[in-house]
């Protein structure tokens, strides 16, 4: 799904890095949703304002990719 990042916060669980992200989907731009993704599933340099493609599997965020040409 296409979305815009509203926030990115790193954290660790037992030494394994993860990110808590907040985003608004293209379908509902006024609604902020939160999710979590393993560090391997998030591109380097993610920041609020980036347009992204979020891939989910069974309701869990699997991968977040920056949409090319996206400028924060």
Secondary structure by P-SEA (a helix, b strand, c coil): cbbbbcbbbbbbcccbbbbbbbbbccccccbbbbbccccccccccccccbbbbbbbcccccccccccccccc
